[in-house]
């Protein structure tokens, strides 16, 4: 790191010839950064998202750098679409080695003002969607006795934060799901881990967020800035690779801000 600016790492073939699926992988956030880092590390990648136009643009961006990449729209709240995503990956790659569950939905609302619909929507995308994708991946990986699942959690799964009851509950659920699924999959040699980002900066977030709030979040970070999406992607790549071969049921914080 030079003058507080992170240095983009060189590729080391950490995922050479691996078949990887990433949900919510279109746009400028952690999902696409992860897809790009996986491709740079030698993986064949299948991107999914609900935004078809952004998805096509993201896949085209990887194609322009000569990476093997595919795209398939998928709404993780719909079991049929989740199963179609896994089936597509198996058909294109022969098997799925890594499933990265990045899809999530947040929001800001105090509990006393929150509607059942707001609560249910966040839980259905963030927790139930992760469950559906994890379940579908395990049904493929356990019989093959091979595979890795990486879930995107959040430090709010540990940390209390006003206006985040629905999101925090969902992310804490993702952490618990990760631990329990890991125990069920261990006998087959399948690993399940999670990463818990704190605050990752990207153009879309900056466009839709209050600049004052973003400054407050940055000031609370150990390095005095938000993470770049690819810095979170680096942790995901590590968890997906053989370098973390003895890790399962873990949730790795990308910040010091947890108990």
Secondary structure, 3 states (H helix, E strand, C coil): CECCECCCCCCCCCCCCCEEEECCCCCCCHHHHHHHHHHHCCCEEEEEECCHHHHHHHHHHHHCCCCCEEEEECCCCCHHHHHHHHHHHHHHHCCCCEEEECCCCCCCCCHHHCCHHHHHHHHHHHHHHHHHHHHHHHHHHHHHCCCEEEEECCHHHCCCCCCCHHHHHHHHHHHHHHHHHHHHHHHHCCEEEEEECCCEECHHHHHHCCHHHHHHHHHCCCCCCCEEHHHHHHHHHHHHCHHHCCCCCCEEECCCCCC
